[in-house]
Amino acid sequence: MFKRGQWIAVLDKYPTDVGMQADQLAKGAAAKLIAAGVPAKAMLVDGQYPGIANSSLEPITGTWVLYLGPGMTSQQMENLCSAPKTQRAYNSPACPTYEPAVAGS
């Protein structure tokens, strides 16, 4: 799905193992952002993207992510995430960026 050189900004993460309807929450948040004119998406991350990793550089598994992108640079995605239009639709003070196709990015 993602190629080297494509970046995403993650607005939120919804783990599937904490008893909530992670898929519905992520998809609902994406729909709210899309309705506000922000091109958000939701996807299940289950280790298939080496560049979406935790602080120990282990691929994230069993988690729905709400994200923007892909874009050409980390800065482009961070700017889109922190833009007032995005933040009004979904307040996310942190906008971590990832290059999904590349481990350790």
NUMARNU-776292 format. One line per 5 residues: for each residue x, y, z of C-alpha. Coordinates in nm, 4 decimals, always signed. Layout:
# residues N
X Y Z; ...
# end
This chain:
# residues 105
+0.0000 +0.0000 +0.0000; +0.2787 +0.2451 +0.0878; +0.5996 +0.3032 -0.1074; +0.9382 +0.4254 +0.0086; +0.9293 +0.8057 +0.0272
+0.5629 +0.8270 +0.1289; +0.4867 +0.9704 +0.4727; +0.1797 +0.9735 +0.6956; +0.0839 +1.1680 +1.0094; -0.0999 +0.9731 +1.2779
-0.3747 +1.1636 +1.4578; -0.4733 +0.8818 +1.6909; -0.4321 +0.5116 +1.7663; -0.7038 +0.2700 +1.8764; -0.5686 -0.0602 +2.0155
-0.7905 -0.3595 +1.9446; -0.7177 -0.5254 +2.2794; -0.8630 -0.2754 +2.5267; -1.2302 -0.3653 +2.4922; -1.3417 -0.0804 +2.2672
-1.4733 -0.0956 +1.9129; -1.1421 +0.0266 +1.7713; -1.2441 -0.0087 +1.4074; -1.5687 +0.1863 +1.4557; -1.3938 +0.4622 +1.6527
-1.1187 +0.5026 +1.3911; -1.3571 +0.4919 +1.0941; -1.5984 +0.7310 +1.2654; -1.3203 +0.9802 +1.3361; -1.2006 +0.9552 +0.9746
-1.5553 +1.0216 +0.8504; -1.5803 +1.3291 +1.0766; -1.2532 +1.4649 +0.9369; -1.3548 +1.3921 +0.5763; -1.6841 +1.5749 +0.6342
-1.4773 +1.8754 +0.7500; -1.2719 +1.8621 +0.4294; -0.9651 +1.6913 +0.5784; -0.8422 +1.3837 +0.3821; -0.8179 +1.1375 +0.6719
-0.8157 +0.7586 +0.6596; -0.8351 +0.4702 +0.9048; -0.6483 +0.1407 +0.8738; -0.5641 -0.1631 +1.0812; -0.1904 -0.1816 +1.1480
-0.0806 -0.5320 +1.2382; +0.2930 -0.5435 +1.1795; +0.2746 -0.5136 +0.8004; +0.4482 -0.1731 +0.7923; +0.8011 -0.1750 +0.9376
+0.8081 +0.2048 +0.9488; +0.5070 +0.2280 +1.1819; +0.6838 +0.1286 +1.5000; +0.6767 +0.1971 +1.8705; +0.9537 +0.3635 +2.0690
+1.1420 +0.0307 +2.0795; +1.1355 +0.0237 +1.6958; +0.9072 -0.2799 +1.6987; +0.6292 -0.2717 +1.4372; +0.2960 -0.1715 +1.5873
+0.0401 -0.4529 +1.5864; -0.3312 -0.4888 +1.6593; -0.4044 -0.1174 +1.6331; -0.6362 +0.0919 +1.4188; -0.4733 +0.4211 +1.3239
-0.6367 +0.7441 +1.2162; -0.3998 +0.9107 +0.9727; -0.3430 +1.1722 +0.7057; -0.1527 +1.1041 +0.3862; +0.0420 +0.9732 +0.2278
+0.2499 +1.2765 +0.1388; +0.5964 +1.3366 +0.0005; +0.7663 +1.4549 +0.3223; +0.7369 +1.4240 +0.6972; +0.7087 +1.8045 +0.7244
+0.4211 +1.8182 +0.4740; +0.2251 +1.5659 +0.6796; +0.3072 +1.7380 +1.0085; +0.1893 +2.0707 +0.8637; -0.1389 +1.9166 +0.7451
-0.1929 +1.7543 +1.0837; -0.1268 +2.0731 +1.2809; -0.3268 +2.2979 +1.0437; -0.6171 +2.4808 +1.2132; -0.8724 +2.3120 +0.9839
-0.7494 +1.9667 +1.0897; -0.7244 +2.0547 +1.4578; -1.0769 +2.2030 +1.4608; -1.2137 +1.8785 +1.3193; -1.0031 +1.6519 +1.5433
-0.7860 +1.7968 +1.8186; -0.4565 +1.6068 +1.8190; -0.1710 +1.7959 +1.9868; +0.0863 +1.5394 +1.8770; +0.1297 +1.4618 +1.5075
+0.3884 +1.1841 +1.4824; +0.4932 +1.1107 +1.1259; +0.5973 +0.7762 +0.9850; +0.7377 +0.6429 +0.6590; +0.5446 +0.3122 +0.6659
+0.7532 +0.1301 +0.4042; +1.0871 +0.1953 +0.5754; +1.1960 +0.0536 +0.9122; +1.3394 +0.3012 +1.1590; +1.2190 +0.6148 +0.9811
# end
